[in-house]
């Protein structure tokens, strides 16, 4: 009698034991591509945001290198052709760096007042600052966009979950029927944050580098303007040296007319 009872209990437990859910096995992530494809359609948009951000970051890192903003031989080359205005302008045009653009603005105003030179350099500085900040607006918007896309994917995943509950009255007792929607929801949230956090850090790091370069450009421009102003004053008021054969007048001796 006891053996029969044990056998019956074993059969009941075998029937009640949960079967391995095929959906749970299918939701296992084996690669990044698998992670993207199982995350739903919004995952593709998040991946596109990450690729755009990577391209902008690499491009800005290359363009904001010190030698690309302030050429190492710029000041030495200008000193060699300082007396020839046309050669100095040609040298700046050939250099093509933001620092060369600022200095060429000062060279074009050579011979004018210092206020005119400073105003021309200031306008050129504003233009070069815009060039240095090129595509930074796009990079600054991508963290917010990727986070919002992750939230949108989360909402879509929860909608699928509630659709599964509505389609089957027994869905609340079977987690495998809800797992796909929940998986998609939290996958999109995680992906949006994974893209947003590093991009936000890179954005502020690049802004800091741009600010440092703008300060250095201002220093180079101020030094060059002062040098140009001194050269202009020397040209307007040349120093006349006494001739060697001019002997000093003795005390009390009248000067000859």
Rosetta silent file (secondary structure, phi, psi, omega in degrees, C-alpha in Angstrom):
SEQUENCE: XXXXXXXXXXXXXXXXXXXXXXXXXXXXXXXXXXXXXXXXXXXXXXXXXXXXXXXXXXXXXXXXXXXXXXXXXXXXXXXXXXXXXXXXXXXXXXXXXXXXXXXXXXXXXXXXXXXXXXXXXXXXXXXXXXXXXXXXXXXXXXXXXXXXXXXXXXXXXXXXXXXXXXXXXXXXXXXXXXXXXXXXXXXXXXXXXXXXXXXXXXXXXXXXXXXXXXXXXXXXXXXXXXXXXXXXXXXXXXXXXXXXXXXXXXXXXXXXX
SCORE:     score description
SCORE:     0.000 S_00000001
   1 L     0.000  -40.676  178.535    0.000    0.000    0.000 S_00000001
   2 H   -66.554  -38.660  179.795    2.840    2.339    0.830 S_00000001
   3 H   -65.677  -37.384  178.757    4.624    1.547   -2.456 S_00000001
   4 H   -66.389  -39.258  179.456    1.472    2.272   -4.419 S_00000001
   5 H   -65.480  -42.302  178.775    1.082    5.635   -2.640 S_00000001
   6 H   -63.347  -39.430  179.715    4.684    6.578   -3.325 S_00000001
   7 H   -64.770  -40.343  179.269    4.294    5.664   -6.997 S_00000001
   8 H   -66.028  -40.846  178.602    1.160    7.813   -7.286 S_00000001
   9 H   -64.882  -36.873  178.179    2.872   10.770   -5.610 S_00000001
  10 H   -63.918  -41.475  178.440    5.836   10.402   -7.999 S_00000001
  11 H   -64.291  -39.343  179.417    3.547   10.507  -11.018 S_00000001
  12 H   -66.072  -40.827  178.474    1.785   13.610   -9.658 S_00000001
  13 H   -66.826  -36.113  178.126    5.088   15.395   -9.032 S_00000001
  14 H   -65.460  -36.133  178.120    6.294   14.463  -12.519 S_00000001
  15 H   -73.537  -32.823 -177.423    3.201   15.992  -14.058 S_00000001
  16 H   -82.387  -17.431 -178.398    3.459   19.126  -11.914 S_00000001
  17 L   -64.422  134.661 -178.374    7.173   19.675  -12.565 S_00000001
  18 L   -69.098  137.894  177.387    7.676   22.612  -14.947 S_00000001
  19 L   -81.423  147.033  178.135    8.930   21.757  -18.382 S_00000001
  20 L   -61.613  126.337 -176.751   11.974   23.626  -19.697 S_00000001
  21 L   -79.206  128.320  178.778   10.693   26.633  -21.599 S_00000001
  22 H   -68.796  -31.486  179.614   11.913   26.892  -25.136 S_00000001
  23 H   -64.708  -37.088 -179.522   11.447   30.660  -25.027 S_00000001
  24 H   -65.893  -37.689  178.096   13.815   30.917  -22.064 S_00000001
  25 H   -66.686  -40.738 -178.362   16.470   29.000  -23.955 S_00000001
  26 H   -68.201  -22.215 -178.549   15.960   31.147  -27.014 S_00000001
  27 L   -85.258   -2.043  175.952   16.386   34.322  -24.961 S_00000001
  28 L   -67.860  135.094 -177.073   19.912   33.463  -23.932 S_00000001
  29 L   -96.233  123.520 -178.490   22.362   35.968  -25.399 S_00000001
  30 L  -109.113  -14.705 -179.290   25.434   34.475  -27.059 S_00000001
  31 L  -158.413  171.844  177.934   26.839   37.548  -28.854 S_00000001
  32 H   -65.360  -39.362  177.804   26.379   41.268  -29.326 S_00000001
  33 H   -62.111  -39.780  177.001   24.499   40.641  -32.570 S_00000001
  34 H   -64.008  -39.357  177.802   22.201   38.271  -30.705 S_00000001
  35 H   -61.226  -40.378 -177.959   21.703   40.943  -28.042 S_00000001
  36 H   -72.224  -45.781 -175.231   20.726   43.487  -30.715 S_00000001
  37 H   -67.585  -31.795 -179.581   18.385   41.258  -32.700 S_00000001
  38 L   -86.182   -3.246 -179.467   16.485   40.074  -29.626 S_00000001
  39 L   -87.896   -4.824  178.953   16.068   43.599  -28.300 S_00000001
  40 L    96.358  178.791 -174.388   13.475   44.638  -30.834 S_00000001
  41 L   -67.154  -31.839 -178.635   13.415   47.316  -33.556 S_00000001
  42 H   -68.615  -18.947  177.068   14.482   50.224  -31.329 S_00000001
  43 H   -63.834  -33.574  178.069   17.791   48.469  -30.696 S_00000001
  44 H   -64.321  -39.566  177.597   18.766   49.182  -34.307 S_00000001
  45 H   -66.727  -37.490  178.036   18.238   52.910  -33.731 S_00000001
  46 H   -66.247  -40.438  176.787   20.352   52.755  -30.549 S_00000001
  47 H   -63.315  -40.230  177.290   23.127   50.987  -32.445 S_00000001
  48 H   -62.142  -39.775  176.549   22.964   53.684  -35.135 S_00000001
  49 H   -61.307  -40.847 -179.609   23.360   56.355  -32.418 S_00000001
  50 H   -65.995  -37.612  179.614   26.431   54.568  -31.079 S_00000001
  51 H   -69.065  -41.508  177.469   28.030   54.409  -34.541 S_00000001
  52 H   -62.847  -43.985  179.493   27.373   58.105  -35.214 S_00000001
  53 H   -62.231  -41.786  179.276   28.800   59.009  -31.804 S_00000001
  54 H   -63.267  -41.771  179.631   31.907   56.909  -32.407 S_00000001
  55 H   -64.118  -42.921 -179.597   32.499   58.554  -35.794 S_00000001
  56 H   -66.615  -41.555 -179.144   32.119   62.083  -34.355 S_00000001
  57 H   -63.272  -45.539  179.902   34.391   61.346  -31.377 S_00000001
  58 H   -64.105  -43.058 -179.737   37.175   59.926  -33.560 S_00000001
  59 H   -63.717  -41.084  179.520   36.899   62.816  -36.042 S_00000001
  60 H   -70.543  -35.461  177.852   37.034   65.445  -33.280 S_00000001
  61 H   -63.886  -36.753  178.168   39.969   63.742  -31.563 S_00000001
  62 H   -71.390  -45.676 -176.385   41.925   63.909  -34.809 S_00000001
  63 H   -71.263  -25.802 -177.698   40.978   67.507  -35.630 S_00000001
  64 L   -94.931   15.292  172.963   41.622   68.757  -32.085 S_00000001
  65 L   -67.088  148.106 -173.297   45.170   67.507  -31.929 S_00000001
  66 H   -57.735  -42.243 -176.918   47.575   70.248  -30.891 S_00000001
  67 H   -70.226  -22.244  177.768   49.538   70.213  -34.143 S_00000001
  68 H   -82.584  -18.366  179.587   46.350   70.563  -36.187 S_00000001
  69 H   -97.401  -45.673  177.999   45.265   73.678  -34.270 S_00000001
  70 L  -126.913  101.913 -177.178   48.620   75.403  -33.695 S_00000001
  71 L   -62.600  140.208 -178.063   51.266   74.218  -36.147 S_00000001
  72 L   -59.862  -38.119 -176.313   54.690   73.731  -34.556 S_00000001
  73 L   -98.384   16.579 -175.430   56.538   75.795  -37.201 S_00000001
  74 H   -67.001  -54.551 -175.863   53.953   78.544  -37.638 S_00000001
  75 H   -66.065  -38.074  178.321   55.539   81.297  -35.536 S_00000001
  76 H   -65.774  -39.465  178.631   59.064   80.493  -36.734 S_00000001
  77 H   -66.860  -38.465  177.712   57.937   80.598  -40.368 S_00000001
  78 H   -68.643  -34.521  177.423   56.187   83.929  -39.904 S_00000001
  79 H   -63.746  -32.553 -178.698   59.271   85.390  -38.242 S_00000001
  80 H   -70.762  -28.815 -178.556   61.296   84.458  -41.328 S_00000001
  81 L  -117.554   28.883 -174.680   58.937   86.391  -43.641 S_00000001
  82 L   -61.542  -33.674 -176.444   57.842   89.072  -41.179 S_00000001
  83 L   -77.589  -17.955 -177.473   58.911   91.957  -43.403 S_00000001
  84 L  -107.608  111.096 -176.357   56.954   90.782  -46.489 S_00000001
  85 H   -64.571  -44.090 -177.364   53.194   91.038  -46.026 S_00000001
  86 H   -65.761  -41.850  178.341   52.267   88.992  -49.101 S_00000001
  87 H   -65.473  -37.442  178.430   54.665   86.168  -48.251 S_00000001
  88 H   -65.239  -41.541  177.356   53.350   86.080  -44.687 S_00000001
  89 H   -65.611  -40.037  177.909   49.750   85.807  -45.917 S_00000001
  90 H   -64.337  -37.978  178.989   50.701   83.062  -48.375 S_00000001
  91 H   -65.600  -41.806  177.907   52.460   81.176  -45.586 S_00000001
  92 H   -65.263  -39.804  178.653   49.375   81.371  -43.346 S_00000001
  93 H   -65.053  -38.683  178.348   47.114   80.211  -46.179 S_00000001
  94 H   -68.245  -34.815  179.364   49.398   77.264  -46.860 S_00000001
  95 H   -66.935  -50.894  173.565   49.428   76.325  -43.166 S_00000001
  96 L    76.021    3.611 -179.367   45.622   76.317  -42.905 S_00000001
  97 L   -81.165  162.274  175.643   45.441   75.870  -39.115 S_00000001
  98 H   -58.162  -37.535  177.882   43.099   77.901  -36.882 S_00000001
  99 H   -63.778  -39.282  178.412   46.105   79.730  -35.427 S_00000001
 100 H   -64.536  -35.078  177.707   47.242   80.683  -38.940 S_00000001
 101 H   -65.355  -39.734  177.830   43.780   82.093  -39.678 S_00000001
 102 H   -65.409  -44.861 -177.164   43.970   84.321  -36.588 S_00000001
 103 H   -70.193  -33.365  177.576   47.456   85.572  -37.419 S_00000001
 104 H   -66.818  -31.467  176.119   46.588   86.201  -41.059 S_00000001
 105 H   -64.421  -36.114  176.936   43.728   88.449  -39.896 S_00000001
 106 H   -71.805  -36.777 -178.577   46.290   90.540  -37.986 S_00000001
 107 H   -67.925  -35.814  179.067   48.686   90.614  -40.941 S_00000001
 108 H   -63.143  -28.731 -179.945   45.971   91.925  -43.281 S_00000001
 109 L   -94.912   16.112 -178.203   45.519   94.901  -40.951 S_00000001
 110 L   -59.550  134.468 -178.782   49.236   95.636  -40.764 S_00000001
 111 L    93.734  -12.217  178.563   49.877   99.365  -40.588 S_00000001
 112 L   -92.225 -178.517 -178.716   46.452  100.178  -39.133 S_00000001
 113 L   -69.542  160.016 -178.946   45.594  101.055  -35.549 S_00000001
 114 H   -65.498  -34.923  178.438   45.819   98.459  -32.823 S_00000001
 115 H   -61.531  -40.535  178.764   42.064   98.610  -32.235 S_00000001
 116 H   -65.716  -39.796  179.211   41.427   97.675  -35.874 S_00000001
 117 H   -65.400  -45.778 -178.963   43.880   94.776  -35.647 S_00000001
 118 H   -64.044  -38.387  178.280   42.354   93.460  -32.409 S_00000001
 119 H   -64.694  -41.324  178.752   38.823   93.687  -33.835 S_00000001
 120 H   -65.074  -41.627  178.995   39.852   91.726  -36.930 S_00000001
 121 H   -66.794  -37.814  179.213   41.560   89.044  -34.812 S_00000001
 122 H   -63.579  -42.322  178.110   38.521   88.823  -32.513 S_00000001
 123 H   -64.532  -41.891  177.318   36.188   88.194  -35.463 S_00000001
 124 H   -64.228  -35.946  178.411   38.540   85.542  -36.829 S_00000001
 125 H   -64.277  -38.954  176.674   38.681   83.961  -33.363 S_00000001
 126 H   -63.364  -41.053  178.823   34.901   83.616  -33.239 S_00000001
 127 H   -64.342  -41.955 -178.644   34.909   81.897  -36.615 S_00000001
 128 H   -70.476  -32.046  175.800   37.648   79.479  -35.574 S_00000001
 129 H   -64.192  -39.036  175.879   35.867   78.672  -32.309 S_00000001
 130 H   -63.037  -39.887  177.512   32.810   77.648  -34.323 S_00000001
 131 H   -63.617  -39.758  179.086   35.060   75.437  -36.440 S_00000001
 132 H   -66.812  -30.791 -179.771   36.512   73.800  -33.341 S_00000001
 133 L   -90.979   13.724 -178.914   33.003   73.086  -32.026 S_00000001
 134 L   -59.195  132.466  179.842   31.920   71.537  -35.322 S_00000001
 135 L    68.789    4.667  179.000   29.553   68.549  -34.804 S_00000001
 136 H   -72.218  -28.669  175.456   29.600   69.004  -31.024 S_00000001
 137 H   -63.504  -41.155  178.142   25.875   69.780  -31.013 S_00000001
 138 H   -63.091  -45.660 -179.634   25.220   66.415  -32.630 S_00000001
 139 H   -63.962  -36.625  179.242   27.430   64.654  -30.097 S_00000001
 140 H   -69.377  -25.835 -179.423   25.720   66.475  -27.225 S_00000001
 141 H   -84.278  -23.605 -174.145   22.274   65.361  -28.403 S_00000001
 142 H   -63.452  -38.308  176.725   23.106   61.667  -28.834 S_00000001
 143 H   -59.806  -42.715  178.440   23.088   60.728  -25.101 S_00000001
 144 H   -66.100  -39.847 -178.949   19.558   62.087  -24.705 S_00000001
 145 H   -65.150  -45.348 -179.240   18.406   60.467  -27.941 S_00000001
 146 H   -65.537  -36.999  177.247   19.790   57.040  -27.034 S_00000001
 147 H   -65.166  -42.244  178.502   18.261   57.223  -23.549 S_00000001
 148 H   -65.913  -37.477  176.859   14.864   58.138  -25.003 S_00000001
 149 H   -65.180  -38.203  175.584   15.110   55.322  -27.535 S_00000001
 150 H   -62.600  -40.246  176.616   15.860   52.918  -24.694 S_00000001
 151 H   -64.947  -39.745  178.182   12.760   54.162  -22.861 S_00000001
 152 H   -63.636  -42.228  176.728   10.703   53.762  -26.031 S_00000001
 153 H   -63.888  -35.309  176.170   11.932   50.187  -26.432 S_00000001
 154 H   -62.745  -42.249  179.072   11.030   49.506  -22.793 S_00000001
 155 H   -64.228  -42.605  177.793    7.487   50.720  -23.428 S_00000001
 156 H   -61.486  -40.909  179.283    7.202   48.518  -26.534 S_00000001
 157 H   -64.441  -40.125  178.233    8.417   45.515  -24.547 S_00000001
 158 H   -68.876  -33.588  175.503    5.876   46.097  -21.792 S_00000001
 159 H   -61.484  -43.364  178.145    3.140   46.461  -24.406 S_00000001
 160 H   -62.735  -36.262  178.887    4.092   43.020  -25.759 S_00000001
 161 H   -63.976  -45.944  179.808    3.970   41.644  -22.226 S_00000001
 162 H   -68.862  -31.109  174.921    0.473   42.956  -21.622 S_00000001
 163 H   -64.393  -38.269  177.831   -0.621   41.664  -25.028 S_00000001
 164 H   -65.622  -37.720  177.426    0.540   38.185  -23.979 S_00000001
 165 H   -65.725  -41.443 -178.268   -1.461   38.501  -20.761 S_00000001
 166 H   -71.116  -30.800 -176.663   -4.536   39.627  -22.662 S_00000001
 167 H   -75.556  -27.719 -177.354   -4.221   36.889  -25.290 S_00000001
 168 L  -133.110  126.003  179.177   -4.091   34.052  -22.773 S_00000001
 169 L   -68.280  -19.845 -179.144   -5.935   33.923  -19.481 S_00000001
 170 L   -96.461    9.187 -174.877   -3.286   31.543  -18.129 S_00000001
 171 H   -66.466  -29.463 -177.895   -0.329   33.813  -19.005 S_00000001
 172 H   -67.542  -21.893  178.779    0.036   35.082  -15.445 S_00000001
 173 H   -94.508   -2.757 -178.294    0.904   31.574  -14.308 S_00000001
 174 L  -126.382  100.609 -175.567    3.458   30.933  -17.065 S_00000001
 175 H   -66.108  -25.980 -179.002    6.443   33.250  -16.933 S_00000001
 176 H   -64.920  -23.722  178.625    7.829   31.958  -20.245 S_00000001
 177 H   -77.688  -21.076  179.565    4.905   33.619  -22.018 S_00000001
 178 H   -99.599  -13.486 -170.508    5.856   36.977  -20.458 S_00000001
 179 H   -64.472  -37.655 -175.528    9.627   36.609  -20.666 S_00000001
 180 H   -63.266  -45.968  179.624   10.034   37.816  -24.248 S_00000001
 181 H   -66.379  -41.006  179.076    8.352   41.178  -23.681 S_00000001
 182 H   -66.348  -40.145  178.483   10.133   41.759  -20.362 S_00000001
 183 H   -60.946  -46.013  179.556   13.469   40.793  -21.908 S_00000001
 184 H   -63.003  -38.904 -178.213   12.967   43.259  -24.765 S_00000001
 185 H   -62.387  -52.868 -175.459   11.931   46.004  -22.328 S_00000001
 186 H   -76.463  -24.578  175.322   14.974   45.821  -20.057 S_00000001
 187 H   -65.235  -41.932  178.629   17.384   45.136  -22.912 S_00000001
 188 H   -66.619  -39.779  177.538   16.462   48.442  -24.527 S_00000001
 189 H   -60.837  -47.234 -179.300   16.836   50.314  -21.234 S_00000001
 190 H   -63.982  -43.048 -178.625   20.288   48.845  -20.669 S_00000001
 191 H   -63.858  -41.135  178.528   21.403   49.485  -24.265 S_00000001
 192 H   -61.528  -41.330  178.653   20.312   53.119  -24.162 S_00000001
 193 H   -72.150  -35.347  178.916   22.295   53.746  -20.975 S_00000001
 194 H   -62.128  -36.273  177.721   25.333   51.820  -22.256 S_00000001
 195 H   -78.874  -41.872 -171.448   25.493   54.192  -25.233 S_00000001
 196 H   -68.112  -42.024 -172.834   24.532   57.394  -23.387 S_00000001
 197 H   -65.574  -51.440  179.000   27.022   57.283  -20.481 S_00000001
 198 H   -64.942  -36.075 -179.917   30.309   56.961  -22.455 S_00000001
 199 H   -66.084  -39.012  178.498   29.141   59.441  -25.100 S_00000001
 200 H   -64.741  -40.528  177.353   28.272   62.005  -22.422 S_00000001
 201 H   -63.594  -45.113  179.668   31.723   61.598  -20.839 S_00000001
 202 H   -64.130  -36.237  179.410   33.416   61.982  -24.232 S_00000001
 203 H   -61.222  -48.422 -178.966   31.318   65.071  -25.011 S_00000001
 204 H   -70.803  -32.594  176.312   32.425   66.925  -21.885 S_00000001
 205 H   -64.986  -41.673  178.374   36.035   65.804  -22.326 S_00000001
 206 H   -67.663  -37.509  176.597   36.081   67.215  -25.861 S_00000001
 207 H   -62.717  -40.581  176.880   34.501   70.471  -24.686 S_00000001
 208 H   -62.583  -39.944  177.805   37.254   70.819  -22.096 S_00000001
 209 H   -66.031  -39.387  178.682   39.899   70.270  -24.747 S_00000001
 210 H   -63.416  -43.592  178.612   38.276   72.882  -27.009 S_00000001
 211 H   -60.520  -40.572  178.918   38.251   75.431  -24.175 S_00000001
 212 H   -64.656  -39.987  179.192   41.949   74.783  -23.529 S_00000001
 213 H   -69.050  -36.233  178.085   42.778   75.248  -27.214 S_00000001
 214 H   -64.295  -40.671  177.641   40.764   78.484  -27.401 S_00000001
 215 H   -62.560  -41.785 -179.817   42.736   79.891  -24.458 S_00000001
 216 H   -68.770  -38.217  175.880   46.018   78.970  -26.142 S_00000001
 217 H   -62.354  -39.666  177.998   44.895   80.497  -29.450 S_00000001
 218 H   -63.223  -40.755  179.007   44.038   83.705  -27.617 S_00000001
 219 H   -63.889  -44.664  179.411   47.508   83.803  -26.054 S_00000001
 220 H   -62.980  -41.863 -179.140   49.237   83.289  -29.403 S_00000001
 221 H   -66.449  -41.032  179.816   47.093   85.973  -31.056 S_00000001
 222 H   -63.899  -43.969  178.676   47.718   88.527  -28.298 S_00000001
 223 H   -61.812  -39.940 -178.124   51.482   87.990  -28.453 S_00000001
 224 H   -70.715  -38.497  178.559   51.461   88.361  -32.232 S_00000001
 225 H   -64.119  -41.036  177.592   49.319   91.524  -32.141 S_00000001
 226 H   -63.435  -38.847  177.780   51.707   93.113  -29.659 S_00000001
 227 H   -66.253  -41.396  177.657   54.615   92.203  -31.899 S_00000001
 228 H   -65.882  -37.253  178.808   52.864   93.665  -34.943 S_00000001
 229 H   -66.453  -40.328  176.910   52.033   96.836  -33.025 S_00000001
 230 H   -65.776  -36.719  178.503   55.649   97.254  -32.012 S_00000001
 231 H   -67.782  -38.469  178.987   56.773   96.702  -35.597 S_00000001
 232 H   -66.631  -40.685  178.104   54.293   99.315  -36.859 S_00000001
 233 H   -64.722  -38.430  178.603   55.454  101.877  -34.305 S_00000001
 234 H   -66.142  -34.304  179.233   59.073  101.262  -35.259 S_00000001
 235 H   -72.669  -33.910  179.672   58.215  101.796  -38.927 S_00000001
 236 H   -77.889  -32.137 -177.945   56.403  105.064  -38.220 S_00000001
 237 L  -124.475   75.584 -178.922   59.065  106.445  -35.869 S_00000001
 238 L   -67.188  146.914  178.454   62.457  105.212  -37.048 S_00000001
 239 L   -87.141  120.178 -179.390   65.401  105.782  -34.727 S_00000001
 240 L   -90.580  115.989  179.199   68.004  108.024  -36.390 S_00000001
 241 L   -85.658  142.200  178.510   71.488  107.012  -35.334 S_00000001
 242 L   -67.015  144.049  178.913   74.241  109.736  -35.271 S_00000001
 243 L   -72.291  154.946 -174.795   76.802  109.574  -38.038 S_00000001
 244 L   -68.451  -30.985 -176.509   80.285  108.480  -37.144 S_00000001
 245 L   -87.173    0.475  177.426   81.953  111.697  -38.443 S_00000001
 246 L   -83.913  109.297  179.913   79.684  113.951  -36.373 S_00000001
 247 L   -85.781  144.343  179.160   81.849  115.157  -33.448 S_00000001
 248 L   -66.440  143.959 -179.409   80.090  116.332  -30.291 S_00000001
 249 L   -72.269  138.602  176.165   79.979  120.106  -29.811 S_00000001
 250 L   -71.750  157.732 -177.411   82.235  121.543  -27.184 S_00000001
 251 L   -68.007  126.302 -180.000   80.617  123.355  -24.262 S_00000001
 252 L    89.744   -7.257 -179.057   79.886  126.940  -25.227 S_00000001
 253 L   -83.937  129.308 -179.901   80.649  126.397  -28.918 S_00000001
 254 L   -72.648  143.450  179.376   77.851  127.701  -31.171 S_00000001
 255 L   -77.753  141.347  178.085   76.279  125.269  -33.572 S_00000001
 256 L   -79.125  141.047  179.396   76.760  125.938  -37.268 S_00000001
 257 L   -72.548    0.000    0.000   73.652  126.588  -39.298 S_00000001
